[in-house]
Amino acid sequence: MILPRRVFIFYLVFYSILAGLFAAMMKCLLLTLDDNKPTYILSSSVIGTSPGLGYRPTAAKYVSGSSLIRYVSRSQNDSVLWVNDIDEFLEDYYNPETLPGRGKNIQNCSYGNPPEPGHVCAVDVSGWGPCTQEMGYGFNASTPCIFIKLNKIYGWVPDPLTDMEKLPEKMPASLKDVIRQSVANDPNTANTVWITCDGEGPADRENIGPLHYFPMQGFPGYYFPYTNTPGYLQPLVAVQFQNPTPNVLIRIECRAWAHNIKFHRQTQLGSCHIELMVDTNKGFY
């Protein structure tokens, strides 16, 4: 009986020391971590230095991997799924007092008035035009709105397109006109991450119809960098599809434009892929 008791005491002491060493090492590791800042950022991180685009509403929360937004126009029961998804996504935008800090550090910013230290810029929900809760974000008709956001990367600052004579060759002419007109009216607006949405293929471009961007066709540079400041909200662009061809699947590609945003269609680097189908009756389901 003496031997088993000694074995028990040995293992008790051994595992106690092992647990103590593990706790000490874990404590040392936690001391190296910052609750407000990632250990590895930008080029030293897995995320990298080129943000992609995200959007709402999305079918991915209902069907894994799906990018299809499909509904019957003028059918409130059919569009409620998408409207509810947008409502949930925009809840903090409509109610900033529920954010950390209760919205007390939110300030109205502009190109000449960036946020003060410890503050974040407000997002003006009135700038989304007809893409509102009251209008069902256009889903109650045949003019759906999709909200585009630039994915957050800690510490990332855009390198904007400031030389109007050296805009990217592959940039759509329509966006070049928008940028030049905007900069002519206010040179500070050159500090913007611009976006475009268009059909992926010739048929898609034919069926997508005219688009309208609210409040502007890009994300103002004063919202960056993201530094995990409490109350921070990503800037959004509401893209309204004003007359998409009904009963046709339209493949859409939205792309962000800045010197330090790389583009790769297959990996959706600097872009996002959306599929839209507006049906006119239930017979298409």
C-alpha positions in Angstrom: 0.0 0.0 0.0 3.0 2.3 0.5 4.0 2.2 -3.1 0.7 3.3 -4.6 0.6 6.2 -2.1 4.0 7.3 -3.2 3.0 7.1 -6.8 -0.1 9.1 -6.1 1.9 11.8 -4.3 4.5 11.9 -7.1 1.8 12.4 -9.8 0.0 15.0 -7.6 3.2 17.0 -7.2 4.2 16.5 -10.9 0.9 17.7 -12.4 0.7 20.6 -9.9 4.1 21.8 -11.1 3.0 21.3 -14.7 -0.2 23.2 -14.2 1.8 26.0 -12.5 4.2 26.3 -15.3 1.4 26.3 -17.9 -0.4 29.1 -15.9 2.8 31.1 -15.7 3.5 30.8 -19.4 -0.1 31.7 -20.3 0.1 34.8 -18.0 3.3 35.8 -19.8 1.7 35.4 -23.2 -1.4 37.4 -22.2 0.8 40.2 -21.0 2.2 40.6 -24.5 -1.3 41.0 -26.0 -3.1 44.4 -26.4 -6.9 44.3 -26.0 -7.3 47.2 -28.4 -4.7 46.5 -31.0 -3.8 43.3 -32.9 -0.2 42.0 -32.4 0.3 41.8 -36.2 -1.1 44.4 -38.5 -1.0 45.4 -42.1 1.8 43.6 -44.0 2.8 41.5 -41.0 -0.8 40.1 -40.6 -2.7 37.4 -42.4 -5.3 39.9 -43.6 -2.7 42.0 -45.4 -2.9 45.5 -46.7 -5.6 45.4 -49.4 -9.2 45.4 -48.1 -12.1 43.8 -49.8 -15.7 44.9 -50.1 -18.7 43.5 -48.2 -22.4 44.1 -48.7 -25.8 43.8 -47.2 -28.3 42.2 -47.5 -26.6 38.8 -48.0 -27.9 35.3 -48.5 -24.8 33.8 -46.9 -26.4 33.8 -43.5 -29.2 31.7 -44.8 -27.4 29.6 -47.5 -23.7 29.1 -46.9 -21.6 30.6 -49.7 -24.6 32.0 -51.6 -24.4 35.5 -53.1 -27.9 35.5 -54.7 -30.4 38.2 -53.7 -33.7 37.1 -55.2 -37.3 38.2 -54.5 -40.6 39.0 -56.1 -41.1 42.7 -56.7 -44.0 44.4 -55.1 -44.5 41.5 -52.7 -43.9 42.7 -49.1 -44.0 39.2 -47.7 -41.3 38.1 -50.2 -39.0 41.0 -49.6 -39.2 41.0 -45.8 -36.2 38.6 -45.5 -33.9 41.1 -47.2 -35.4 44.1 -45.5 -34.9 42.5 -42.1 -31.3 41.7 -42.8 -30.6 45.3 -43.7 -32.5 46.5 -40.6 -30.3 44.3 -38.4 -27.1 45.4 -40.1 -28.0 49.1 -39.9 -29.3 49.0 -36.3 -26.2 50.7 -34.9 -26.3 53.3 -37.6 -29.8 54.3 -36.6 -29.2 54.0 -32.9 -25.6 55.1 -32.2 -26.4 55.6 -28.5 -26.3 51.8 -28.2 -22.6 51.6 -29.2 -19.7 51.4 -26.8 -19.3 54.9 -25.3 -23.0 55.5 -25.9 -22.1 57.6 -29.0 -20.6 60.4 -26.9 -17.4 60.4 -28.9 -19.1 60.6 -32.2 -18.5 63.9 -34.2 -19.6 65.3 -37.5 -16.6 65.1 -39.8 -15.8 66.5 -43.2 -12.8 66.5 -45.5 -11.4 69.6 -43.7 -12.5 68.4 -40.3 -11.2 64.9 -39.5 -12.0 63.2 -36.1 -10.3 64.4 -33.0 -8.2 61.9 -31.0 -10.4 59.4 -29.3 -13.4 60.4 -31.5 -15.1 58.8 -34.5 -17.0 60.2 -37.4 -20.8 60.0 -37.6 -22.5 58.3 -40.5 -25.4 60.5 -41.7 -28.2 58.0 -42.4 -30.2 60.8 -44.1 -27.7 60.7 -46.9 -29.0 57.4 -48.2 -31.8 59.0 -50.2 -34.6 56.6 -51.0 -32.6 53.7 -49.4 -34.4 54.0 -46.1 -36.4 51.8 -43.7 -39.6 53.7 -44.6 -39.1 52.9 -48.3 -38.2 49.3 -47.6 -34.8 49.9 -49.1 -36.4 49.7 -52.5 -37.3 46.1 -52.1 -41.0 46.8 -52.0 -40.7 47.9 -55.6 -38.2 46.9 -58.3 -35.5 49.3 -57.2 -33.5 47.4 -54.5 -30.7 49.1 -52.6 -27.5 47.2 -51.6 -25.2 48.7 -49.0 -21.5 48.4 -49.7 -18.8 48.6 -47.1 -15.0 48.5 -47.1 -13.8 45.7 -44.9 -11.9 46.9 -41.8 -8.1 46.5 -41.6 -6.5 47.9 -38.4 -4.3 50.9 -39.2 -4.9 50.9 -42.9 -4.9 54.3 -44.6 -6.0 54.7 -48.2 -3.6 56.1 -50.8 -6.2 58.0 -52.9 -6.1 58.8 -56.6 -5.1 62.5 -56.5 -3.6 62.9 -60.0 -6.6 63.5 -62.3 -4.3 63.0 -65.4 -3.2 59.5 -64.2 -6.4 57.8 -63.2 -6.2 54.0 -63.8 -6.6 53.0 -67.4 -9.2 50.3 -66.5 -11.3 52.7 -64.5 -14.7 53.2 -66.1 -15.0 56.5 -67.9 -18.2 57.3 -65.9 -16.2 57.2 -62.6 -13.4 59.3 -64.1 -16.0 62.0 -64.9 -17.4 61.8 -61.4 -14.0 62.1 -59.8 -12.9 65.0 -61.9 -16.1 66.9 -61.4 -16.0 66.3 -57.6 -12.4 67.4 -57.3 -13.1 70.4 -59.5 -15.8 71.5 -57.0 -13.8 70.6 -53.9 -10.1 69.4 -54.2 -10.3 67.8 -50.8 -12.7 65.1 -52.1 -9.7 63.5 -53.9 -9.2 61.9 -50.5 -11.8 59.2 -51.3 -11.9 55.5 -51.9 -14.1 55.4 -55.0 -16.3 52.5 -55.9 -18.0 51.2 -59.0 -20.6 48.5 -59.5 -21.3 47.0 -62.9 -22.3 43.7 -64.6 -19.6 41.1 -64.8 -20.3 40.1 -68.4 -21.8 41.8 -71.5 -25.2 40.4 -70.8 -25.1 41.5 -67.2 -24.1 45.0 -68.1 -27.0 45.1 -70.5 -29.5 44.0 -67.9 -28.2 45.8 -64.8 -29.8 49.1 -65.7 -28.9 52.6 -64.3 -27.4 52.8 -60.8 -27.4 55.6 -58.2 -24.9 55.9 -55.3 -25.9 57.5 -52.0 -24.6 59.7 -50.4 -21.6 59.6 -52.9 -19.8 57.1 -55.1 -17.1 56.3 -52.5 -15.9 56.3 -48.9 -14.4 59.6 -47.6 -10.8 59.3 -46.4 -11.5 60.9 -43.1 -13.1 57.6 -41.8 -9.7 56.0 -41.9 -7.6 54.6 -40.3 -9.7 52.2 -38.3 -8.1 51.8 -34.8 -10.7 50.0 -32.9 -11.9 53.2 -31.3 -15.2 52.6 -29.4 -18.3 53.7 -31.4 -16.6 53.4 -34.8 -19.0 52.8 -37.7 -17.8 51.9 -41.2 -18.9 54.4 -43.9 -21.4 52.9 -46.3 -22.5 53.5 -49.9 -26.1 52.6 -50.8 -26.3 51.4 -54.4 -29.8 51.6 -55.8 -30.6 49.5 -58.9 -33.1 51.7 -60.6 -34.3 49.4 -63.4 -32.8 45.9 -63.4 -34.2 43.7 -66.1 -36.8 41.4 -64.3 -36.7 37.6 -64.3 -33.0 37.6 -65.3 -30.0 36.6 -63.1 -27.6 39.6 -63.1 -24.1 39.0 -61.9 -22.6 42.2 -60.4 -19.1 43.1 -59.5 -18.4 46.1 -57.2 -14.9 47.3 -57.0 -12.9 49.8 -54.8 -10.4 52.2 -56.3 -7.2 53.5 -54.6 -3.5 53.1 -55.2 -3.1 50.7 -52.4 -6.1 48.5 -53.1 -5.3 45.5 -55.3 -7.9 43.9 -57.5 -8.3 40.2 -58.1 -11.6 38.9 -59.3 -11.2 35.2 -58.3 -10.2 36.0 -54.7 -12.5 39.1 -54.6 -9.5 41.2 -53.5 -10.6 44.8 -53.5 -14.1 43.8 -54.7 -17.2 41.8 -54.1 -19.5 39.6 -56.2 -23.3 39.9 -56.0 -26.1 38.1 -57.9 -29.4 39.8 -58.2 -32.7 38.5 -59.6 -35.9 40.5 -59.4 -38.9 38.3 -60.3 -42.3 39.7 -61.3 -44.4 36.8 -60.0 -44.3 33.7 -57.9 -44.2 31.5 -60.9 -40.5 31.8 -61.2 -39.8 30.1 -57.8 
